[in-house]
Amino acid sequence: MSYLGNAATGVIFPVTVIGWGVSLFFGDGAAAALSVSLGKNETENIHRSVGNSILCSFLGGVLIIFVSYCWGDGLLRLIGATDANLALAHDYGFIIYAMMPLALVQNTLASIIRADGSPKYAMSAMLVGAALNIVGDPVAIFVLDMGIQGAAYATILGQFVSFLICAAYLTRSKTFRISRSSFRWNLTLLKQIMALGTSSLLTQLSIVVITVINNILLVKYGATSAYGADIPLAAFVVIMKLFQIVLNIAIGIAAGAQPIVGYNYGAKRFDRVRELLGLIIKWTALVCLICTVLFEAFPLFFIQMFGADGELYTQFAVQCLRIYLSLILFTCVQKVCAIFLQSIGHAKAAAPLSILRDVLLIVFSIVAPVFWGVTGIFWAAPIADVLAIAATATVMVRLWNQLKEGEGQTATAEQSQSVLQKSHPGVIVTIAREHGSAGKRIGQLVAQKLDIPCYYKEMTALAARESGLAKEFISGINSDENAVMRELYLSASAVQQAVVAQDKAINMIADLGSCVIVGRAADYVLRNRENLTRIFIHAPKSYRVQKVMEMYGDTEQEGKKSIARADAARASYYKSISGREWGDVHQYELSVDSSIGPEKTADLICDYLNRV
């Protein structure tokens, strides 16, 4: 295939990445929801999560078809097509679009299959499709003389076969069974799925932005150079394919280590966390060094793998490959460090670092060609890599020292001290409360008046004992200390393990009989229990500010900020595990204004409980 063919596939690339992002949005979200549900031993809605994700991915593909066909060549020109490659991009893209719904469903299913405990099956499905594509390309292009349309048909053939293999898995899935009812809309489940899949979608959208901007810049500056508009665009497509292969290997190393890293961090085994960080960086660096040596020593070989047409193209592509991929080691190390930070719940650092290199790349891709012409777009990559790795190194060195200081600490789950108290059959009272409404004190008073146990911090000690995670870590998962990037923080593997452990502890407490449980979304965790009474305690803001000032010695301004942070953190935590709005009065049997005082509020609650 000529370099114009490569350029044409590069024009379609952003559309396919958008599709990939949509499939991961629902697929990774459903996979995460499935894992959490299994951890909580709540499997009744897994088939609905799977069905809704498949349906949304399919509809996302239909939407892409609709927009792409209706917009037609105008869309292709917008994302970088030139007069020379427009017809090829049209021929290739209009075939690729047709498979979008099934291709998206296949990718969504692959994520779900891995979460269902069959990663080898998912990998096999993808490998079969890839093999058919690789073999089919030369057969369709050269033997059948179908040109770029043959490449498109080979691609969708591989996608279709992978789809069939993944769809067949639904008849043998381990933790769920798909039926017609699985595909009925469930907005609560979809909200949870989308919250967990947002980071995957944003990652893919950042690739789209970079690709489209670079396509436009390459056409613009290439047109004024000796190479023309199409040679730089074609070279960029080939280089990006090589770049993605290496980057995906590095991301695979980091993603594979996530559950182990998260658990050991939650258990305060910082020695193991440091060891894992060292291993991740070591193997990432080794892979990247080997690839860098090969790229720099044999660039022509890699260019010719994707076809070469003319000395001018080959000369430009070889030069730019060496430039763009020269510091891919820095790129991959920087990305895996961001993933590592996410796996231990350091969202404040993980979020900006995950996009830092991409933002810098866009900036320098715009600035560099002003001074260095079309090759400046390729020089933007190593410049962005140097600055991104410098910022990342600063963060990671600080983290390394913090982990070193904490080495030797192990989770003390207070196994010698039982936190469970004897009780008797009867009502289980859950109390959710606004910060400063004296909800904890009111819960204790209600328990005293009813002569039943009251649980608050005791739940975290029990969860620590059962899971091996540190009590302090479990206690902090819905605190206001992580106000920035709460959604990213709450999706971290370590945090999800803590959530599951805590939910199990709440159910163990409820199994013992009548009690009062304060906070920790216990009203949602125990929602299917018949003897449950859910109470929400609120109060006017002025009253709560005064209470916070009395309890913590805050100023009025500090009290207002404390209330805003704590309530926002509780709302985020509640929504992340339930998909519902925290404080919605329709979710509680009783909502009480505690400004009448803790004693009177407790009496009111007891009077209500005695009447039901």
VEXBA-992306 format. One record per residue (C-alpha): residue in one letter; x, y, z. Coordinates in Angstrom, 2 decimals, decimal comma, always signed. Last residue first. Example, Ala and Ser with C-alpha at 12.3 -4.5 7.8 and 13.67 -1.06 7.14 Angstrom:
BEGIN
PT  res        X        Y        Z
PT    S   +13,67    -1,06    +7,14
PT    A   +12,30    -4,50    +7,80
This chain:
BEGIN
PT  res        X        Y        Z
PT    V   -43,79    +1,18   +63,17
PT    R   -44,88    +3,11   +66,30
PT    N   -41,93    +2,23   +68,55
PT    L   -39,50    +3,25   +65,82
PT    Y   -41,17    +6,67   +65,50
PT    D   -40,99    +7,27   +69,26
PT    C   -37,35    +6,24   +69,19
PT    I   -36,62    +8,73   +66,40
PT    L   -38,39   +11,55   +68,24
PT    D   -36,56   +10,73   +71,47
PT    A   -33,21   +10,80   +69,61
PT    T   -34,10   +14,20   +68,10
PT    K   -35,10   +15,51   +71,51
PT    E   -31,80   +14,43   +73,03
PT    P   -29,67   +15,68   +70,08
PT    G   -31,25   +19,18   +69,98
PT    I   -34,22   +20,74   +68,17
PT    S   -31,69   +21,61   +65,43
PT    S   -31,74   +17,92   +64,52
PT    D   -34,14   +18,29   +61,56
PT    V   -35,26   +14,71   +60,91
PT    S   -35,83   +12,64   +57,77
PT    L   -37,56    +9,30   +58,32
PT    E   -38,23    +6,29   +56,08
PT    Y   -35,33    +7,25   +53,83
PT    Q   -34,67    +7,04   +50,08
PT    H   -37,33    +9,59   +49,13
PT    V   -35,51   +12,19   +51,23
PT    D   -32,65   +12,38   +48,73
PT    G   -29,67   +13,03   +51,03
PT    W   -27,09   +11,24   +48,86
PT    E   -28,16   +10,97   +45,23
PT    R   -28,05    +7,45   +43,83
PT    G   -25,55    +5,52   +41,68
PT    S   -25,01    +3,28   +44,70
PT    I   -21,27    +2,85   +45,20
PT    S   -19,99    +6,03   +43,54
PT    K   -23,08    +8,02   +44,51
PT    Y   -22,55    +7,44   +48,22
PT    Y   -18,85    +8,27   +48,05
PT    S   -19,50   +11,44   +46,08
PT    A   -22,26   +12,59   +48,48
PT    R   -20,08   +11,88   +51,53
PT    A   -17,19   +13,86   +50,02
PT    A   -19,46   +16,79   +49,13
PT    D   -20,89   +16,81   +52,65
PT    A   -17,41   +16,82   +54,21
PT    R   -16,02   +19,55   +51,96
PT    A   -19,00   +21,92   +52,32
PT    I   -19,18   +21,42   +56,09
PT    S   -15,47   +22,07   +56,53
PT    K   -15,64   +25,19   +54,38
PT    K   -18,51   +26,60   +56,47
PT    G   -16,68   +25,77   +59,71
PT    E   -13,48   +27,41   +58,50
PT    Q   -15,40   +30,62   +57,79
PT    E   -17,07   +30,55   +61,23
PT    T   -13,76   +29,87   +62,93
PT    D   -13,04   +26,30   +63,88
PT    G   -12,65   +25,04   +67,45
PT    Y   -13,47   +21,49   +66,44
PT    M   -16,64   +20,62   +68,35
PT    E   -17,96   +24,12   +69,14
PT    M   -17,17   +25,59   +65,70
PT    V   -18,65   +22,50   +64,04
PT    K   -21,83   +22,91   +66,09
PT    Q   -22,14   +26,59   +65,17
PT    V   -21,69   +25,78   +61,49
PT    R   -24,35   +23,10   +61,78
PT    Y   -26,89   +25,49   +63,31
PT    S   -26,24   +28,13   +60,64
PT    K   -26,54   +25,49   +57,92
PT    P   -30,02   +24,45   +59,02
PT    A   -30,17   +20,81   +60,15
PT    H   -30,12   +17,31   +58,68
PT    I   -30,46   +13,76   +59,89
PT    F   -31,45   +11,00   +57,45
PT    I   -32,96    +7,79   +58,79
PT    R   -33,29    +4,37   +57,19
PT    T   -35,27    +1,68   +59,01
PT    L   -34,36    -1,90   +58,09
PT    N   -36,22    -5,02   +59,23
PT    E   -36,87    -6,27   +55,67
PT    R   -33,25    -6,20   +54,55
PT    N   -32,75    -5,44   +50,84
PT    R   -31,32    -1,93   +51,39
PT    L   -28,52    -3,12   +53,70
PT    V   -25,64    -1,66   +51,64
PT    Y   -27,75    +1,35   +50,66
PT    D   -28,72    +2,37   +54,22
PT    A   -25,17    +1,49   +55,35
PT    A   -23,75    +4,27   +53,17
PT    R   -20,75    +4,45   +55,57
PT    G   -22,73    +6,51   +58,12
PT    V   -23,97    +5,51   +61,57
PT    I   -25,19    +1,96   +62,20
PT    V   -27,72    +1,37   +65,00
PT    C   -28,39    -2,21   +66,06
PT    S   -30,86    -5,12   +66,10
PT    G   -29,46    -8,48   +65,09
PT    L   -26,13   -10,25   +64,60
PT    D   -26,55   -10,42   +60,81
PT    A   -26,55    -6,62   +60,67
PT    I   -22,98    -6,50   +61,98
PT    M   -21,80    -9,06   +59,43
PT    N   -23,58    -7,07   +56,68
PT    I   -21,76    -3,90   +57,69
PT    A   -18,42    -5,75   +57,75
PT    K   -19,02    -7,11   +54,24
PT    D   -19,73    -3,58   +53,04
PT    Q   -16,48    -2,38   +54,61
PT    A   -14,41    -5,04   +52,88
PT    V   -16,03    -4,23   +49,51
PT    V   -15,37    -0,51   +49,95
PT    A   -11,76    -1,17   +50,98
PT    Q   -11,17    -3,28   +47,88
PT    Q   -12,67    -0,48   +45,76
PT    V   -10,32    +2,01   +47,41
PT    A    -7,26    -0,07   +46,56
PT    S    -8,44    -0,51   +42,99
PT    A    -8,88    +3,23   +42,46
PT    S   -12,39    +4,22   +41,30
PT    L   -12,98    +6,35   +44,42
PT    Y    -9,90    +8,46   +43,69
PT    L   -10,91    +9,14   +40,09
PT    E   -14,40   +10,16   +41,21
PT    R   -13,00   +12,29   +44,04
PT    M   -10,73   +14,31   +41,73
PT    V   -10,07   +16,98   +44,37
PT    A   -11,85   +16,62   +47,72
PT    N    -9,62   +13,80   +48,88
PT    E    -9,24   +14,89   +52,50
PT    D   -13,01   +15,14   +52,91
PT    S   -13,29   +11,59   +54,22
PT    N   -15,04    +8,85   +52,29
PT    I   -12,13    +6,42   +51,92
PT    G   -10,39    +7,57   +55,09
PT    S   -11,55    +4,93   +57,55
PT    I   -10,54    +2,13   +55,21
PT    F    -6,99    +3,47   +55,02
PT    E    -6,73    +4,03   +58,77
PT    K    -7,93    +0,48   +59,45
PT    A    -5,18    -0,95   +57,24
PT    L    -6,25    -3,65   +54,82
PT    G    -6,05    -7,30   +55,88
PT    S    -9,61    -7,90   +54,69
PT    E   -11,51    -9,33   +57,68
PT    R    -9,63    -7,51   +60,41
PT    A    -9,63    -4,25   +58,48
PT    A   -13,38    -4,48   +57,86
PT    L   -13,94    -5,08   +61,58
PT    A   -11,82    -2,07   +62,52
PT    T   -13,63    +0,03   +59,91
PT    M   -17,02    -0,96   +61,27
PT    E   -16,03    -0,05   +64,84
PT    K   -15,72    +3,55   +63,68
PT    Y   -19,50    +3,87   +63,84
PT    Y   -21,52    +1,05   +65,35
PT    C   -24,20    +1,36   +68,03
PT    P   -25,30    -1,71   +69,98
PT    I   -28,87    -2,10   +71,31
PT    D   -30,51    -0,95   +74,55
PT    L   -33,25    +1,00   +72,73
PT    K   -32,50    +4,21   +74,66
PT    Q   -28,77    +3,63   +74,45
PT    A   -28,89    +2,92   +70,73
PT    V   -30,92    +6,10   +70,10
PT    L   -28,40    +8,13   +72,14
PT    Q   -25,45    +6,72   +70,19
PT    G   -27,16    +7,51   +66,89
PT    I   -27,87   +11,06   +68,05
PT    R   -24,22   +11,53   +68,94
PT    K   -23,15   +10,35   +65,47
PT    G   -25,75   +12,53   +63,76
PT    A   -24,70   +15,73   +65,53
PT    S   -25,89   +17,82   +62,52
PT    G   -22,40   +19,20   +61,93
PT    H   -21,78   +17,26   +58,74
PT    E   -25,06   +16,09   +57,26
PT    R   -26,26   +12,70   +58,38
PT    A   -26,99    +9,16   +57,35
PT    I   -28,28    +6,94   +60,14
PT    T   -29,07    +3,27   +59,67
PT    V   -31,39    +1,55   +62,15
PT    I   -31,71    -2,24   +62,19
PT    V   -34,93    -3,32   +63,89
PT    G   -35,17    -6,55   +65,82
PT    P   -33,54    -9,85   +66,59
PT    H   -31,18    -9,74   +69,54
PT    S   -27,73    -8,28   +70,22
PT    K   -24,23    -9,25   +71,25
PT    Q   -21,47    -6,85   +70,28
PT    L   -18,89    -7,11   +67,51
PT    V   -15,72    -5,06   +67,91
PT    S   -13,63    -7,98   +69,11
PT    Q   -10,23    -6,99   +70,40
PT    S    -7,39    -9,37   +69,77
PT    Q    -7,64    -8,90   +66,01
PT    E    -6,94    -5,19   +66,28
PT    A    -6,53    -4,89   +62,52
PT    T    -2,99    -3,73   +62,75
PT    A    -1,92    -3,27   +59,14
PT    T    +1,80    -3,36   +58,79
PT    Q    +4,38    -0,64   +59,16
PT    G    +7,85    -1,79   +58,25
PT    E    +8,19    +0,80   +55,58
PT    G    +6,39    +4,09   +56,19
PT    E    +9,45    +6,29   +55,82
PT    K   +10,37    +4,43   +52,63
PT    L    +6,87    +4,95   +51,24
PT    Q    +7,17    +8,68   +51,85
PT    N   +10,61    +8,74   +50,24
PT    W    +9,30    +6,95   +47,15
PT    L    +6,33    +9,34   +46,96
PT    R    +8,64   +12,37   +46,95
PT    V   +10,82   +10,73   +44,30
PT    M    +7,67    +9,94   +42,30
PT    V    +6,37   +13,52   +42,28
PT    T    +9,69   +15,07   +41,22
PT    A   +10,24   +12,32   +38,63
PT    T    +6,82   +13,06   +37,09
PT    A    +7,65   +16,73   +36,59
PT    A   +10,97   +15,86   +34,93
PT    I    +9,32   +13,06   +32,91
PT    A    +6,79   +15,52   +31,49
PT    L    +9,40   +18,14   +30,55
PT    V   +11,66   +15,65   +28,77
PT    D    +8,76   +13,88   +27,02
PT    A    +7,22   +17,13   +25,77
PT    I   +10,51   +18,06   +24,08
PT    P   +10,85   +14,51   +22,72
PT    A    +7,34   +14,72   +21,17
PT    A    +7,46   +18,30   +19,83
PT    W   +10,38   +17,35   +17,55
PT    F    +7,83   +15,56   +15,33
PT    I    +5,81   +18,74   +14,77
PT    G    +9,09   +20,59   +14,21
PT    T    +9,68   +18,40   +11,17
PT    V    +6,97   +20,41    +9,36
PT    G    +8,79   +23,72    +9,73
PT    W   +11,42   +24,40   +12,34
PT    F   +10,45   +27,78   +13,84
PT    V    +6,65   +27,91   +13,42
PT    P    +6,74   +24,12   +13,38
PT    A    +7,63   +24,11   +17,11
PT    V    +4,69   +26,16   +18,46
PT    I    +1,61   +24,12   +17,53
PT    S    +3,17   +20,71   +18,14
PT    F    +4,75   +22,22   +21,25
PT    V    +1,36   +22,98   +22,80
PT    I    -0,25   +19,71   +21,75
PT    L    +2,67   +17,69   +23,10
PT    L    +2,63   +19,58   +26,40
PT    V    -1,05   +18,71   +26,87
PT    D    -0,42   +15,05   +25,99
PT    R    +2,58   +14,80   +28,32
PT    L    +0,60   +16,23   +31,23
PT    I    -2,52   +14,09   +30,69
PT    S    -1,81   +11,24   +33,11
PT    L    +0,28   +13,54   +35,32
PT    P    -2,69   +15,83   +35,97
PT    A    -4,97   +12,94   +37,05
PT    A    -2,43   +10,87   +38,99
PT    A    -1,26   +13,62   +41,36
PT    K    -4,60   +14,57   +42,90
PT    A    -5,87   +11,03   +42,38
PT    H    -3,37    +9,39   +44,73
PT    G    -5,63    +6,33   +45,19
PT    I    -2,94    +3,64   +45,22
PT    S    -3,82    +2,41   +41,72
PT    Q    -4,06    +5,98   +40,43
PT    L    -0,46    +6,68   +41,44
PT    F    +0,67    +3,54   +39,61
PT    I    -1,25    +4,57   +36,49
PT    A    +0,49    +7,97   +36,53
PT    C    +3,85    +6,21   +36,98
PT    V    +3,00    +3,95   +34,03
PT    K    +2,44    +7,01   +31,81
PT    Q    +5,72    +8,74   +32,74
PT    V    +7,70    +5,54   +32,29
PT    C    +6,12    +5,06   +28,85
PT    T    +6,81    +8,57   +27,59
PT    F   +10,35    +8,69   +29,02
PT    L   +11,26    +5,44   +27,24
PT    I    +9,63    +6,80   +24,08
PT    L   +12,50    +9,28   +24,03
PT    S   +13,80    +8,81   +20,47
PT    L   +10,37    +7,82   +19,11
PT    Y    +9,52   +11,14   +17,47
PT    I   +13,01   +11,98   +16,22
PT    R   +14,06    +8,58   +14,87
PT    L   +10,66    +8,12   +13,24
PT    C   +10,94   +11,61   +11,76
PT    Q   +14,19   +10,90    +9,92
PT    V   +13,06    +7,51    +8,64
PT    A    +9,70    +8,91    +7,45
PT    F   +11,31   +11,85    +5,61
PT    Q   +13,85    +9,72    +3,74
PT    T   +11,29    +7,01    +2,94
PT    Y    +8,77    +9,54    +1,60
PT    L   +11,36   +11,23    -0,62
PT    E   +12,73    +7,89    -1,83
PT    G    +9,42    +6,70    -3,20
PT    D    +6,55    +4,54    -1,99
PT    A    +7,05    +2,58    +1,20
PT    G    +4,77    +0,00    +2,78
PT    F    +3,77    -0,54    +6,41
PT    M    +6,65    -2,89    +7,21
PT    Q    +8,81    -0,61    +5,06
PT    I    +8,85    +2,04    +7,79
PT    F    +9,89    -0,52   +10,42
PT    F   +12,80    -1,80    +8,32
PT    L   +13,90    +1,74    +7,43
PT    P   +14,19    +2,66   +11,10
PT    F   +16,77    -0,07   +11,84
PT    A   +19,25    +1,32   +14,38
PT    E   +17,13    +4,07   +15,96
PT    F   +13,92    +2,03   +16,07
PT    L   +15,69    -1,13   +17,25
PT    V   +17,59    +0,68   +20,00
PT    T   +14,41    +2,45   +21,11
PT    C   +12,46    -0,83   +21,17
PT    I   +15,06    -2,51   +23,38
PT    L   +15,17    +0,53   +25,67
PT    C   +11,37    +0,62   +25,85
PT    V   +11,03    -3,01   +26,92
PT    L   +13,76    -2,63   +29,56
PT    A   +12,34    +0,66   +30,86
PT    T    +8,88    -0,86   +31,32
PT    W   +10,42    -3,88   +33,03
PT    K   +12,39    -1,76   +35,50
PT    I    +9,61    +0,80   +36,08
PT    I    +7,09    -1,88   +37,03
PT    L    +9,63    -3,79   +39,10
PT    G   +10,67    -0,71   +41,08
PT    L    +7,06    +0,24   +41,75
PT    L    +6,37    -3,31   +42,92
PT    E    +9,29    -3,21   +45,34
PT    R    +8,16    +0,14   +46,68
PT    V    +4,64    -1,21   +47,23
PT    R    +6,07    -4,31   +48,89
PT    D    +7,96    -2,23   +51,42
PT    F    +4,89    -0,06   +51,85
PT    R    +2,85    -2,94   +53,21
PT    K    +0,27    -0,50   +54,54
PT    A    -2,59    -2,96   +53,90
PT    G    -4,23    -0,47   +51,52
PT    Y    -0,90    -0,05   +49,75
PT    N    -0,51    -3,82   +49,49
PT    Y    -4,02    -4,20   +48,05
PT    G    -3,65    -1,41   +45,51
PT    V    -0,26    -2,59   +44,25
PT    I    -1,51    -6,13   +43,76
PT    P    -4,69    -4,97   +41,99
PT    Q    -2,76    -2,51   +39,78
PT    A    +0,10    -4,79   +38,64
PT    G    -1,60    -5,84   +35,41
PT    A    -2,41    -2,21   +34,62
PT    A    +1,26    -1,21   +34,94
PT    I    +2,58    -3,96   +32,67
PT    G    -0,29    -3,50   +30,20
PT    I    +0,40    +0,24   +30,07
PT    A    +3,98    -0,52   +29,03
PT    I    +2,86    -2,93   +26,31
PT    N    +0,25    -0,41   +25,15
PT    L    +2,93    +2,28   +24,85
PT    V    +5,12    +0,09   +22,64
PT    I    +2,31    -0,76   +20,23
PT    Q    +0,93    +2,79   +20,29
PT    F    +4,28    +4,30   +19,25
PT    L    +4,64    +1,87   +16,35
PT    K    +1,17    +2,83   +15,09
PT    M    +1,96    +6,51   +15,71
PT    I    +5,08    +6,28   +13,55
PT    V    +3,15    +4,75   +10,64
PT    V    +0,41    +7,40   +10,80
PT    F    +2,94   +10,23   +11,16
PT    A    +4,77    +9,09    +8,02
PT    A    +1,51    +9,20    +6,02
PT    L    +0,70   +12,71    +7,23
PT    P    +4,23   +13,96    +6,51
PT    I    +4,08   +12,47    +2,97
PT    D    +0,58   +13,75    +2,20
PT    A    +0,88   +17,52    +2,51
PT    G    +3,90   +18,06    +0,28
PT    Y    +7,44   +16,90    +0,98
PT    A    +9,32   +19,96    -0,28
PT    S    +7,54   +22,07    +2,31
PT    T    +4,59   +24,50    +2,18
PT    A    +1,98   +21,72    +1,96
PT    G    +3,68   +19,88    +4,82
PT    Y    +3,08   +22,82    +7,12
PT    K    -0,71   +22,77    +6,71
PT    V    -1,18   +19,03    +6,16
PT    L    +1,01   +18,19    +9,14
PT    L    -0,77   +20,79   +11,29
PT    I    -4,23   +19,42   +10,49
PT    N    -3,20   +15,82   +11,09
PT    N    -1,39   +16,84   +14,30
PT    I    -4,48   +18,55   +15,68
PT    V    -6,67   +15,58   +14,74
PT    T    -4,28   +13,05   +16,28
PT    I    -3,76   +14,97   +19,53
PT    V    -7,50   +15,51   +20,03
PT    V    -8,31   +11,88   +19,23
PT    I    -5,63   +10,61   +21,63
PT    S    -7,10   +12,83   +24,38
PT    L   -10,50   +11,31   +23,61
PT    Q    -9,09    +7,83   +24,27
PT    T    -7,85    +8,77   +27,75
PT    L   -11,10   +10,59   +28,51
PT    L   -13,13    +7,46   +27,72
PT    S   -11,00    +5,24   +29,95
PT    S   -11,25    +7,76   +32,83
PT    T   -15,03    +7,87   +32,48
PT    G   -15,58    +4,12   +32,79
PT    L   -16,32    +3,95   +36,53
PT    A   -18,73    +6,90   +36,41
PT    M   -20,32    +5,50   +33,25
PT    I   -21,03    +2,15   +34,88
PT    Q   -22,52    +3,74   +38,01
PT    K   -24,74    +6,02   +35,94
PT    L   -25,77    +3,07   +33,78
PT    L   -26,81    +1,03   +36,82
PT    T   -29,10    +3,79   +38,06
PT    L   -30,39    +4,47   +34,55
PT    N   -31,59    +0,91   +34,02
PT    W   -32,76    +0,47   +30,45
PT    R   -33,95    -3,03   +29,59
PT    F   -31,24    -5,09   +27,89
PT    S   -30,84    -7,70   +30,65
PT    S   -34,59    -8,46   +30,44
PT    R   -34,02   -10,29   +27,16
PT    S   -31,67   -12,69   +28,90
PT    I   -27,94   -12,80   +29,69
PT    R   -26,70   -15,09   +32,42
PT    F   -24,17   -13,90   +34,98
PT    T   -21,16   -15,00   +37,04
PT    K   -19,39   -17,62   +34,92
PT    S   -20,31   -16,83   +31,33
PT    R   -20,95   -19,83   +29,06
PT    T   -23,67   -18,62   +26,68
PT    L   -22,35   -15,05   +26,78
PT    Y   -19,01   -16,36   +25,54
PT    A   -20,50   -16,82   +22,07
PT    A   -20,73   -13,04   +21,77
PT    C   -16,96   -12,78   +22,28
PT    I   -16,24   -15,31   +19,53
PT    L   -18,75   -13,70   +17,16
PT    F   -17,32   -10,23   +17,80
PT    S   -13,77   -11,42   +17,16
PT    V   -14,99   -12,85   +13,83
PT    F   -16,63    -9,53   +12,97
PT    Q   -13,56    -7,47   +13,90
PT    G   -11,27    -9,63   +11,77
PT    L   -13,65    -9,34    +8,80
PT    I   -13,92    -5,58    +9,44
PT    T   -10,17    -5,17    +9,06
PT    A    -9,84    -7,41    +6,00
PT    Y   -12,66    -5,45    +4,32
PT    A   -10,88    -2,16    +5,04
PT    A    -7,57    -3,42    +3,67
PT    G    -9,40    -4,65    +0,57
PT    Q   -10,93    -1,20    +0,12
PT    I    -7,37    +0,15    +0,14
PT    G    -6,52    -1,82    -2,96
PT    M    -8,87    -4,59    -4,07
PT    D    -6,31    -6,44    -6,23
PT    L    -7,49    -9,85    -5,00
PT    V    -3,89   -11,00    -4,53
PT    F    -2,46    -7,56    -3,67
PT    I    -4,84    -5,69    -1,36
PT    A    -7,17    -8,51    -0,28
PT    V    -4,43   -11,08    +0,28
PT    P    -2,00    -8,54    +1,73
PT    D    -4,58    -7,31    +4,28
PT    G    -6,24   -10,65    +5,05
PT    V    -3,25   -12,17    +6,80
PT    I    -2,86    -9,28    +9,25
PT    N    -6,62    -8,80    +9,66
PT    L    -7,25   -12,50   +10,21
PT    A    -4,45   -12,56   +12,79
PT    A    -5,89    -9,52   +14,58
PT    G    -9,34   -11,11   +14,78
PT    V    -7,90   -14,36   +16,13
PT    L    -5,75   -12,43   +18,61
PT    M    -8,75   -10,46   +19,91
PT    A   -10,80   -13,57   +20,58
PT    S    -7,83   -15,34   +22,14
PT    M    -7,20   -12,42   +24,48
PT    A   -10,82   -12,44   +25,66
PT    Y   -10,71   -16,20   +26,23
PT    K    -7,40   -15,93   +28,08
PT    P    -8,83   -13,20   +30,34
PT    S   -11,69   -15,46   +31,51
PT    G   -12,49   -14,40   +35,10
PT    D   -15,68   -12,42   +34,55
PT    A   -13,60    -9,23   +34,59
PT    R   -11,74   -10,40   +31,48
PT    I   -15,05   -11,27   +29,78
PT    I   -16,45    -7,82   +30,61
PT    S   -13,49    -6,03   +29,03
PT    A   -13,69    -8,21   +25,90
PT    L   -17,45    -7,66   +25,75
PT    T   -16,99    -3,92   +25,42
PT    N   -14,47    -4,47   +22,62
PT    Q   -16,85    -6,78   +20,76
PT    V   -19,78    -4,38   +21,27
PT    L   -17,74    -1,56   +19,76
PT    A   -16,79    -3,67   +16,74
PT    L   -20,44    -4,74   +16,34
PT    P   -21,70    -1,14   +16,23
PT    M   -18,74    +0,14   +14,16
PT    M   -18,81    -2,47   +11,37
PT    A   -20,31    -0,14    +8,74
PT    Y   -17,91    +2,69    +9,59
PT    I   -14,90    +0,70    +8,35
PT    I   -16,39    +0,44    +4,83
PT    F   -17,10    +4,17    +4,53
PT    G   -13,69    +4,86    +5,98
PT    Y   -11,57    +3,03    +3,43
PT    D   -13,23    +4,31    +0,26
PT    H   -13,57    +7,84    +1,69
PT    A    -9,97    +7,92    +2,92
PT    L    -8,84    +6,76    -0,53
PT    A   -10,90    +9,46    -2,25
PT    L    -9,61   +12,13    +0,15
PT    N    -5,94   +11,15    -0,20
PT    A    -4,73   +13,59    -2,86
PT    D    -7,19   +16,40    -2,17
PT    T    -6,20   +16,27    +1,49
PT    A    -7,87   +14,65    +4,50
PT    G    -6,98   +16,07    +7,94
PT    I    -9,80   +15,78   +10,47
PT    L   -12,04   +18,46    +8,92
PT    R   -11,48   +17,11    +5,40
PT    L   -12,77   +13,69    +6,47
PT    L   -15,80   +15,22    +8,21
PT    G   -16,72   +17,13    +5,06
PT    D   -16,29   +13,94    +3,05
PT    G   -19,38   +12,44    +4,63
PT    W   -21,23   +14,37    +7,30
PT    C   -24,26   +12,07    +6,93
PT    Y   -22,18    +8,90    +6,71
PT    S   -19,95    +9,76    +9,67
PT    V   -22,74   +11,12   +11,89
PT    F   -25,06    +8,15   +11,34
PT    I   -22,33    +5,52   +11,55
PT    I   -20,98    +7,07   +14,77
PT    L   -24,51    +7,08   +16,21
PT    V   -24,97    +3,40   +15,32
PT    G   -21,68    +2,61   +17,06
PT    G   -22,84    +4,41   +20,20
PT    L   -26,11    +2,46   +19,97
PT    F   -24,12    -0,79   +20,03
PT    S   -22,00    +0,39   +22,95
PT    C   -25,15    +1,44   +24,84
PT    L   -26,80    -1,96   +24,29
PT    I   -23,71    -3,92   +25,33
PT    S   -23,34    -1,80   +28,48
PT    N   -27,03    -2,20   +29,36
PT    G   -26,80    -5,96   +28,96
PT    V   -23,67    -6,25   +31,09
PT    S   -25,04    -4,08   +33,88
PT    R   -28,34    -6,00   +33,69
PT    H   -26,54    -9,35   +33,91
PT    I   -24,65    -8,10   +36,99
PT    N   -27,86    -7,11   +38,79
PT    E   -28,39   -10,22   +40,97
PT    T   -24,71   -10,70   +41,74
PT    E   -24,32    -8,92   +45,05
PT    N   -21,52   -10,86   +46,74
PT    K   -19,90    -7,55   +47,68
PT    G   -16,68    -8,54   +45,91
PT    L   -18,69    -9,89   +42,99
PT    S   -20,55    -6,60   +42,70
PT    V   -17,28    -4,65   +42,79
PT    S   -15,79    -6,79   +40,02
PT    L   -18,92    -6,45   +37,87
PT    A   -18,99    -2,67   +38,35
PT    A   -15,35    -2,49   +37,24
PT    A   -16,07    -4,62   +34,17
PT    A   -19,19    -2,58   +33,37
PT    G   -17,19    +0,64   +33,48
PT    D   -14,38    -0,89   +31,46
PT    G   -16,88    -1,95   +28,80
PT    F   -19,13    +1,14   +28,84
PT    F   -16,46    +3,82   +28,48
PT    L   -14,17    +1,26   +26,83
PT    S   -16,61    +0,88   +23,93
PT    V   -17,06    +4,65   +23,69
PT    G   -13,28    +5,17   +23,65
PT    W   -12,79    +2,57   +20,90
PT    G   -15,45    +4,32   +18,83
PT    I   -13,69    +7,65   +19,33
PT    V   -10,46    +5,88   +18,38
PT    T   -12,05    +4,63   +15,16
PT    V   -13,07    +8,16   +14,20
PT    P    -9,60    +9,53   +15,02
PT    F    -7,96    +6,82   +12,81
PT    I    -9,97    +7,59    +9,66
PT    V    -7,49   +10,27    +8,52
PT    G    -4,58    +8,00    +9,42
PT    T    -6,01    +5,27    +7,20
PT    A    -5,89    +7,77    +4,31
PT    A    -2,29    +8,74    +5,07
PT    N    -1,27    +5,09    +4,99
PT    G    -2,98    +4,72    +1,61
PT    L    -1,22    +7,83    +0,33
PT    Y    +2,05    +6,25    +1,48
PT    S    +1,41    +3,44    -0,95
PT    M    +0,00    +0,00    +0,00
